[in-house]
Amino acid sequence: MPKVRADILKEQLTQLTQLHEKALRDVGAIESNDHHYPSYPDSIRELMSYLARSQFLHREYNKFKINGILQNLDEVGFEELTAALTAICRSEKWCTGSWKMHLENKSMLPLLKRVGDLLSKVSMSERITGITVYGPNN
């Protein structure tokens, strides 16, 4: 499994957190069309697009029990966190309106906070195993 430098992850986490905050402010602007499909504001599409290009995705995310990760955040590591973030990012493909639900429930907030907590405990030049696979810096 590839290893990613912690400083790259910290930069991406900062950007992701800023985009998340902006998307949260725009949840009320989500509209539905005649077929009940949500029309997401640019800020929400930008958040999910950035997440999809980041190092915080996990190729084999579906092998994890996401609810278990969310219920035991204090005990999970980078691999589980990336699996949960991937599940959120990809959820709109399987369930229309799921991004809206995740934003309204603030599902990403504790995941991002836990990633930040874990990153604060490592040297910025350290390479992290468990952060994976799709992002541009592999």
N, C-alpha and C positions, 0 to 999 in steps of 0.2 A: 504494500500500500504506500502511495507517495507520502512524502512529508512536506509540509508547508511551513515557511518561516512565520513565527509568531507576529513579527512586525507587519507582515502583509495581512494577516488575519485581523490585527488590531485596526489597521486602516480600513479594511472592508467592513468591520463591525461598526466603526464610527459612521461610515457612509450609510450603512444599512439602518442604523439607529435613527439617523437624521431623516432618511426617507420614510421610515416607519412612523415617526412623529408627524410628518407632513401628511401621510396617508390617513392617520387617525383623525386629523382635523377635517378631512374631506369625506369621511364616511357618510355624513348626512347628505352629501351631494350625489350619492349613488342613485341612479334612476333605473327603472325597469321599462322595457319596451312592451309592446302589445303581447308578446309571447312570454312575458315574465323573465326575460333574460336581463341581467343587470348591465347597465352601461356605466363602466367604472371611470371615474375622473383620471386624468393623466397621472396624478400623484400615486394612485394605487397601481396603475399599470407599470409605472416607473419602479416602484418598490419591488413588485414581483419580477420584473424583467432584470433588475439588478441582482436580486436574490438568485435567479436562475443562472446568472453568469458568474456568481461568486464562488469562493472556495467552500461555502457553507452548504453544499449539496452532497448527497450520498447516493451513489449509483445503486446500491442494494437496500435502499431505505425501507422497502416493503417487507423485509425480513424482521423488522422491529415492531414491537407492540407500542404504538405511539401513545396510547392512553397511559400505559405503564410509565413511559418516560415523563409525561406531563405530571403524573402523580408522585413521582420520586425525583424531582429535579435536583435535590441536594446530593443525590447519589450517582447521577449519570455523568458520563464524560463527553468528550468532543464527538465521538462517533454517534452516540445516541442523539445528541443535540442536532447534529447535521441531518440525521434521519428524520427527526421531527420537523425541522425547517423545510426539508425537501417535501415531506408529506403535505405541509401547508401550501407550499409553492405550487405543487402539482394538483392540489385538491379541486381546483376549478374545472380541471379536465373531466373529473369524475362526477362532480356535483355542482351544478350551476348555482351561483350565489355563495359558494363556500368562502371565498375571499372576504366577502362582506361579513359573514358570520364570524370568521376568525378575527377580523378587525374590531367588530362590535364587542366580541368577547375578550379582546386583547390577548389572544392566545400566544402571539409571538413575543410579547413583552417579557415574560419570565424566561423564555428561551434565550433571548438576546442578553438579558441580565446575567444568566448563568454562564454563557459564553464569555462575557466580560469578566466575570469573577474568576473563571479558570485561566483566562489569558493574563490576568493581573498577577498570577502566581508563577509565571514562567518568564525567563529571560527573553527579550524581544528578538535575539538572534537564534533562539532555540527553534528547532524544527519540530512540528507537532504531527504525530501520527494519529490517524483517525479522522482527520479532515481530509477530504477526498477530492475529487475525481473529475468533475465536469469543468471546473473553472479555468480561466485563461493562464494561470500562473503555474501550471503543473509542468 
